[in-house]
Amino acid sequence: MKWLQRMLAVASKETRQLLRDRVTFGLIVGIPAMQIALFGYAINFDVRDLDAVVLDQARSSLSRQLVGDLAATQVMRIAWQADSADEFDQTLQRGDANIGVVILPDLERRLADGAAALQIVVDGSQPSLENVAQGLAAMPILRRPGAALQDATSVAVRVEYNAEKRTAVQVVPALVGTILNITMVIFTAGAIVRERERGNLELLITTPVSRGQLMTGKLLPYIVIGLIQTTLILALGHALFSVPIVGSLAEVYAGAALFIAATLALGLFISTVTKTQFQAFQVAFMTMLPSILMSGFVFPFDGMPRVAQWIAQLLPLTHFVEIIRGIVLRGAHLWDMPEQVAKLGLFFAVMLTASVLRFHKRLD
Amino acid sequence: MTNAITARGLTRRFGSVLAVDRVDLDVPAQQIYGFLGPNGSGKSTTIRMMCGLLKPSAGSVTVLGHDALTEAETVRMKLGYMTQKFSLWDDLSVRENLDFMCRVFGLTATMRRERVAARIKEYQLDEFCGRLAGTLSGGQRQRLALAAATLHEPQLLLLDEPTSAVDPQSRRDFWEKLFDLVARGSTILVSTHYMDEAERCHRLAILDHGRVVVEGAPKQLARDIDASVVEVECVDLPAARRVLTGEPAVLSIAQLGSRLHVLIERSLAEPEREVERILRGRCETVTIERVTATLEDVFVAATALRGDEARAA
C-alpha cells in the first residue's frame, strides 16, 4: 500500500510538472500532429506518373500495344517519343524524363526466343525508381509474349501499382510506432538527469522513496501520454488518409501500451547512464535513426542484410511495426503474434531492471 | 545522554583529494551541533556521508544507532536533510512541494493535511502557499525547505549551510525555529561559516582541510584557545601590521574595525608587554590591551595556524 502510495506520489508530481511546462505539453500534441501531416503526405512509396521517354525501334502494332500497356499502369506517362538513340539519351540526361523505355527492332523474334526485347532505363541515383523498373520488368506481358498479350489488359498490374492509398495505409500505423519512439525516448531520457541538473536529486534520494518506485512513478504518466498520442495519430490517419482499423481497437491500445512501456524504459535507462540532459538527448537520438531505418518502417525487413536484421531484432520498433500493421491492417489478434509481444515484454523488463540496477540512491 | 551521531576515522577521498580526513565526532542528542569551517573544509562531504549519500573511503558513521551506509533507508526515515542548494521543486507550488514530501515519507491523508497546514502556519507560508517555489525569495525558500525537512517529525535534522543566502532578520528567525525544534526533542547538526551562528550552537567542531581542528562548547573553546589575544589600537594600523608581521611571538594578526587582534604565543607570560616592546618607537600606539578571545580568534587560531604548521611540516 505504501509502495503504491510513494510510486503514485512520484507519478503525480511528474504529471503536475509536465502540465505546468506548456512547451512540453504542446509538443505532446504538436509533434504527432505535425509529423503525421508531414510523413503522411511526403513519405510516398507509390510511384505514379513518372515522365517517360520511349524509343520505339520496332514500330510494330505489338510495340505500340506494349507502350500502351506500360502507360496504362499509370506508373509512367509517355511524355516524349524519341526518334533516335541520341535524342533518347539527351532527354534522360537533361532530366526531362525520369524513365526511358527502349523497344528493340527485332521485338517479335526476341519475344519468341524468350530473350529480352525491351529495356527500361532509369536514373540510378533515385533508389525508388529502380524498384519501379524491377516491377515493370516483372509485368506478365514482358515475360510471356503470346499469352501475355491477352492477359496483359494489366488488371493485375494496375492493382499493384494503382492502389493510390497504399502507402498511407502502410505508413500511418507504422508512424504510430515511429512517433511514439521519438517522443517517448526523449521524454524519459531527461527524467532522472533533469532532477540531477536542477539539484532536486540529492533531496529526492534522501527520502525513503525506492528506486523501483521512482522509476515506475516516472514512467506511468508518459504511458498515458503515449496512448493519447496513439489516439491522435490513428484519428488523424483516419481523417486525413482514410486509414481503416481492421482489428480490435482494444488490442491496438494494449499493443501500443506495451511498446510505449518498452521505449520509456529505454529512455529511462539512457537517463541513468548520462550526466546531463544534453548527453541524454544525444544518446536518445543515436537510438532513433536505427529504429526508424531498420525497423521495417522504411525498408522491407526481409530485404536487409542478416546482421542488420539481428540488430533490428533488438529494437522495440521492429516488433511493434509488425504488431500494429497486423492489428490495424490485417485484423490480426495480439495472440496471433506471441513472438513479437514476448520480445517487447522482454525488452521492457530488461531495460527497467537495468535502469533500477544502474541507479543508486547515492551521489558517488 | 546518548549520541545522535558517532563517527570514527571517517575519511573520504575524491580521486587524489582528501576531502574528509579521519574525522571522529560525537554529536550529543537534543542539542544544536555546529560545523564551522571555510569552503572546502569537508563540511558538506561529512554531512552527505551521514545521509548515506556518499560512501566513506574509510571509517564509519553511526546515525541514531544505525550505520549510515548499510542501513541508509532506516536512517532516512528518521532524518530530515536540508541541502546547501535549494532542492525542492521550483515548478511546484509551496503546498504541492510539502504534500509531495509527506507522501514519499508515507504519511496518511489525514496526517498529511494536518502536517502541511501546521507547517504552513508555523513557518509563515500562508500567503505564498499557492505560489511556485521558484518565485520565492531566499528567506521564504529557506523556511519552506525547513518546513519540508520537518514534515515527518525527524529525530535528527542535518542542515547544510541553511542560511548562506538569507538576510540577517531571516537568519535570526530561522535560529529561533531551530531552538524551538531542539526544545521539542530534535537533534540538529548545522554547518555554517558565520561566527554569530557558530556561537549559538551548544557544541561546535571547527573543520579545516577535512580535519576536525578543535571541538567543544563555544565558550570553552574561547577559554582554551591556544594563544593570547592582544588588542592594539593605533593611528596607522597598516604600519603596525607590517611591524608585527614576521615577529616570532606573533601567531596571526586580524583587523577588526579600527583595532588589530594579535594572537601571541601562549607561553609568553605577559603578551601585551611583548607587543608593546615590538611596536615601541616604530609605531605610534593608542592602547595595547589583553582581551578574552572571541570565536573568531579561535577560528583563526585553529585554521590559519594549523595551516601554517601543516605547510611548515
Chai-1 contact restraints between the chains, C-beta under 6 A:
chainA,res_idxA,chainB,res_idxB,connection_type,confidence,min_distance_angstrom,max_distance_angstrom,comment,restraint_id
A,K2,B,G106,contact,1.0,0.0,6.0,A-B,restraint_1
A,R6,B,V104,contact,1.0,0.0,6.0,A-B,restraint_2
A,A9,B,F100,contact,1.0,0.0,6.0,A-B,restraint_3
A,A9,B,R103,contact,1.0,0.0,6.0,A-B,restraint_4
A,A9,B,V104,contact,1.0,0.0,6.0,A-B,restraint_5
A,K13,B,F100,contact,1.0,0.0,6.0,A-B,restraint_6
A,Q17,B,D91,contact,1.0,0.0,6.0,A-B,restraint_7
A,R20,B,D91,contact,1.0,0.0,6.0,A-B,restraint_8
A,G199,B,K85,contact,1.0,0.0,6.0,A-B,restraint_9
A,G199,B,S87,contact,1.0,0.0,6.0,A-B,restraint_10
A,N200,B,S87,contact,1.0,0.0,6.0,A-B,restraint_11
A,N200,B,W89,contact,1.0,0.0,6.0,A-B,restraint_12
A,E202,B,T83,contact,1.0,0.0,6.0,A-B,restraint_13
A,E202,B,S87,contact,1.0,0.0,6.0,A-B,restraint_14
A,L203,B,T83,contact,1.0,0.0,6.0,A-B,restraint_15
A,L203,B,S87,contact,1.0,0.0,6.0,A-B,restraint_16
A,T206,B,C51,contact,1.0,0.0,6.0,A-B,restraint_17
A,T206,B,R76,contact,1.0,0.0,6.0,A-B,restraint_18
A,T206,B,Y81,contact,1.0,0.0,6.0,A-B,restraint_19
A,T207,B,V104,contact,1.0,0.0,6.0,A-B,restraint_20
A,P208,B,R76,contact,1.0,0.0,6.0,A-B,restraint_21
A,P208,B,M77,contact,1.0,0.0,6.0,A-B,restraint_22
A,V209,B,V104,contact,1.0,0.0,6.0,A-B,restraint_23
A,R362,B,L53,contact,1.0,0.0,6.0,A-B,restraint_24
A,L363,B,L53,contact,1.0,0.0,6.0,A-B,restraint_25
A,L363,B,L54,contact,1.0,0.0,6.0,A-B,restraint_26
A,D364,B,L54,contact,1.0,0.0,6.0,A-B,restraint_27
A,D364,B,K55,contact,1.0,0.0,6.0,A-B,restraint_28
